[in-house]
Amino acid sequence: MDVTHPVSPIDRWALDPAVVHLNHGSYGGCPRAVLDAAAGFRARLEAAPMRFFILEWQAELDRARAAVAGFVGADPARMVFAPSATAGIALALHAAELSAGDEIVTTSHVYPACRFQLERLADARGVRLVFAETPLPFDADALVERVTAAITPRTRLALLDHITSATALVYPIERLIAPFAARGIPVIVDGAHAPGQVPLDVGALGATWYVGNHHKWMCAPKASAFVVGSVKPLVTSHGANPSYGPPNRLHAELDWAGTYDPSAQLAVPAAIAAVGAEGGGWPAVYARNHALALALRDRIGRGVAPDDAVGTMAVIPIELPAGVTASALERQLLVEGWEVPIVPFPGQTFVRVSAHLYNHVGEGEAMARKLHSLGVRIA
């Protein structure tokens, strides 16, 4: 597969061509066609706000929801939008039934924002957190064994990443869910990175709640995510009145939390269509971006996972120059036109590279040279 040239020229995206963009995984990036679609919805709203929200908004939201559900293999009746995956995790945790003495199982690579939510929840309800250690170098069988061994008679919930953020590991999520499902223990899957990075069939996974982002690999505008599962609103609004909204009470309670700009949510179908068109169909997008992630990794150094545990981003261990922190190096790279995260992790530091349709393997070679020029040692 040719990864030497971008499939989609960067001028078809809203990205600055003077910057090297190797961090699609954090904040995404939009094709211009997607921003145009969002701007069209925003213009409709602002032209006649009352008409839009009373006569048009719900039908447009339902159409967007159906498109997302079809893309990720979920039941639209059980799906609601959220501002971000972090907010979606909060909704799922709010719905979980927990009491003092209960245990929640997660892994040592859980996303920091989710860890902080778990810690506050544990403090508030007297719950114990159990962290199964993720092996590095990564071994899927060992992870499944450690997570399963963490389950006790007090386990009442699990929060599992589908793809980790700091270490870019694709977890064997079906195998991780299975031991909890067999014991009737609810599972929240943090799939922030999964939609658009790997093919999804949420309905087949067996998770109690599945949370995903649209702005990352699906390339929709920011402030759009989804939750699949039965959740309770964190904000009480008009949906508390049983006569308000659509017959689906989940949608009536969660779709509307007050006046907001829905253009990011409504533009998600345009993003699904645009990225598919740019890449020759989504199967080709997945295959090409995966191949490129491996090539970028190999041009820079060695990874921490086998190829089948890599999606469309990868981490490479690095050693920083004496006296230089990960944050300082990352900021220096940003100032000099390189967008790539330098990830501090217990006992080591990583550079994490992302691959999307506007990237090519030469950027990995250039990244290696740049790091060397700054005194970074690459494993």
Stockholm file with secondary structure:
# STOCKHOLM 1.0

chainA/1-379         MDVTHPVSPIDRWALDPAVVHLNHGSYGGCPRAVLDAAAGFRARLEAAPMRFFILEWQAELDRARAAVAGFVGADPARMVFAPSATAGIALALHAAELSAGDEIVTTSHVYPACRFQLERLADARGVRLVFAETPLPFDADALVERVTAAITPRTRLALLDHITSATALVYPIERLIAPFAARGIPVIVDGAHAPGQVPLDVGALGATWYVGNHHKWMCAPKASAFVVGSVKPLVTSHGANPSYGPPNRLHAELDWAGTYDPSAQLAVPAAIAAVGAEGGGWPAVYARNHALALALRDRIGRGVAPDDAVGTMAVIPIELPAGVTASALERQLLVEGWEVPIVPFPGQTFVRVSAHLYNHVGEGEAMARKLHSLGVRIA
#=GR chainA/1-379 SS CCCSSCSSCGGGBSSCTTSEECCHHHHCCCBHHHHHHHHHHHHHHHHSHHHIIIIIHHHHHHHHHHHHHHHHTCCGGGEEEESCHHHHHHHHHHHSCCCTTCEEEEETTCCHHHHHHHHHHHHHHTCEEEEECCCSSCCHHHHHHHHHHTCCTTEEEEEEESBCSSSCCBCCHHHHHHHHHHTTCCEEEEETTCBTTBCCCHHHHCCSEEEEESSSTTCCCSSCEEEESCCCCSSCCGGGSTTSSCSCHHHHHHSCSSSCCCHHHHTHHHHHHHHHHHHTSHHHHHHHHHHHHHHHHHHHCCCSSCGGGCCSEEEEEEECCTTCCHHHHHHHHHHTTEECCEEEETTEEEEEEECCTTCCTHHHHHHHHHHHHTTCEEC
#=GC SS_cons         CCCSSCSSCGGGBSSCTTSEECCHHHHCCCBHHHHHHHHHHHHHHHHSHHHIIIIIHHHHHHHHHHHHHHHHTCCGGGEEEESCHHHHHHHHHHHSCCCTTCEEEEETTCCHHHHHHHHHHHHHHTCEEEEECCCSSCCHHHHHHHHHHTCCTTEEEEEEESBCSSSCCBCCHHHHHHHHHHTTCCEEEEETTCBTTBCCCHHHHCCSEEEEESSSTTCCCSSCEEEESCCCCSSCCGGGSTTSSCSCHHHHHHSCSSSCCCHHHHTHHHHHHHHHHHHTSHHHHHHHHHHHHHHHHHHHCCCSSCGGGCCSEEEEEEECCTTCCHHHHHHHHHHTTEECCEEEETTEEEEEEECCTTCCTHHHHHHHHHHHHTTCEEC
//
